[in-house]
Amino acid sequence: MQFKHLKWSLIVVSLLVAGKAGVSQVVPTATAGNGQAFTVGAGGSSFNMDWGHGRMVGATLWADWHPKQVPGRLYGLGLEAEARDISANPSSTQPPNFRQDTAGGGVIYNWSHYPRFRPYGKFLISFGSIDFQIQRNPAYTHETRTVYTSGGGFDYRVWGPVLVRADYEYQFWPSFLGNTLDPQGFTIGVAYAFGSGFGR
């Protein structure tokens, strides 16, 4: 529940992006224009909510867009939109109405160096909504926040345009009840790549 966690997450994503730019081949702009530009997916999520003990589960939707014509050094950079609802399986230490929803977007950077396997890093800014209960004020049950998220994972092509995604995210909900919330968790899902297949 510290800002330093967000800082370290951003540093790791930045180093990964800088490292890829420094050691990989530069892909010509013409080549970058010949591949997949748009991916949509859905999956199940399991998150440590940073409230009480135990994990909660829910669903996530996402869409990634990569411009077809980009300068070589920006190859792999794109935009991601994401929406998530975590509301199922609260533990006995969490309020029965406990729920976190986020919707937003940001940048994603993927490595298209491998034919079937594509790791990525991302940073998102989202609108966050949370339902809860606190004993000292029973009427106070809902808040909204701007949520900052860093994360990463990989897509794996299982067949043609069909991908499997494994994703990790660390969220930062600032100034909540005198503290911060730092939910973090995993999403496993399936996506479909529109365009000319996996990898650009």
N, C-alpha and C positions, 0 to 999 in steps of 0.2 A: 504494500500500500504506500509506496514511496515514488516520488517523481523520478528517482534515479533508475528505476526499472524501465520506464519509458525512454529515458536518455540512452541507456545501454542498448535497448532494442533498436533505436534509430541508428546508433553507431554501427551495430552489426549489419543492418540492411545497407547502410551507406558503404561499408567496407566491401560487402559482397558485390554491390554494383560497380564500385571502383575497380575491384579485382578482376571482374569479368571484362571490363573495358580495357584493362591493361594487358591481359594475357591471351585473350581469345582473338581469333581471326576477325577482321573487320569485314562485314558482309556488304557487298556493293548494294547501292540503292536499288538498282534494277532487280536484284535478287530478292531484296526485302519486299518488293511489290508483288511477288508471285505466290504468296501463300495465304494461310488462314488469317482472317481479319476479325472474326467475331465468334465468341464461344458463350454458350449459356449452360448453366448447370444447377443442380439441386442436390442437397445431401442432408444427413443427420448430424447434429452437433452435440457434444458433451462438454460442459463448461463447469469449472470451479467458479462459483459466483462471487467469492470473496464476501460472503454473508452467511454466517453459520458454518456448518460442516456438511460435506457431501457434495456430489455433483448433480447438476440438473441437465436435462436434455431438451432438444428442440429441433427446429428445421432452419436451413439456410438456402437462400437463392442467390445466384451471382451471374454476372455477365461481364465478359472481358472484351475490350475492343483494342485492336492494334492497327494503327494507320498503315495503309499499304505502301505508301511512298515516304520513306524516312531517310535522313542522312545515315551513313554507316555507323557512326558512333552512337546513334540513338536506337539502333536496331535492338529490339526486345522490349522497348519501353511502350507501355500502353495505359489504358484507363480501365478501372474496375468499378462496377456498381454492385452493392451487396445489401441484402436485407436478411435479418435473422430474428427469430422468435425463440426464446428460451423460457419455457413455462411449465414443463412436465417434470414429475418426479422430485418435488421438494422434499427435503429431509425434515426430521422432527425439530431441527434447530433453525429452520427457515419458515417464514410466515406462509400460511396455506395459500395466500393469494400472490405469492412472490413471482415476479415476472420481469424479464428484461427484453426489450425490443430495440433493435438498431436498424437504421437505414441510411445509407450514404455512399460515398465513393472516394476514389483517390487514384494514386498511381500504382502500377504493377510493372515489375521488370523481370522478364523471363530469359532463361538461357536456352537457346535453340540449338545447342551444340550436339545433342544426341538425337538419333532418329526416333526413338519412342519415349524418351524420358525427358521432361522439361521442368527443372526446378525454378522457383521464382521467389522474389521478395516483394513486399508491398507496404504501403502506408495509406491509411484511410481516415477520413474525417466524417463522422456520422451524427445523425440526430438520435439521441438515446431516450427511451421511455422506460421507467421502472415503477412497478407496483410493489408495495410493502406494507407492513404494519409495525407500529412501535407503541409500546404500552403507555408512555407518558402523553401521547397525543393520538387517540384512536381515530380522529377525523383526518389525520394527515397520512394519506395512503398513496400518493402519486407525485413523481417528480420527472422533469425532463432535463437533459444535459447535452452539450456538445461532447462527443466521445472521440478520443484519438486512439487509433489502432495501428500497431505494427505487427507484421506476421510474415509467414512464408510457408512454403510447402513444395509440392510437385504435382504435375499432371503426368499420367502415363497412358499412352495410346494402347488400348486393348484390341481395337479393330476399327480400321478406316477412320471415320470422324468421331468415334466414341472414345471418350477419355474417362479415366478414373482420377479423382483428385483427393489428396491427403493434405490438409491445411491446418496450420496452427496460428492462433491469434492471441495477442496480449492487449487488453483494452485499458484505457485510463479514463475514469469518470471523475472529474475534479469536483472539489468542494461539496461533498455529499455528507450531510449531518456532521459537519465539522471535521471530516476526513476525506479520503479518496476511496473509491472502489477500483480494484484492479482485477476484473474477471479475466480468466484465460482458459482456453480450451481448444479442442480439436473438432474438425469437420471431415467426414468422409462422404464423398458423393460421386455422381456421374455427370458428365458434361457432353455436349455435342458441339463440334467445331464446324461452323459454316465457312464456306470458301473452298480452298483447294487442299484441305486436310490438316493434319497435325504439323505444327512447326511452320514458321514463316520463311 
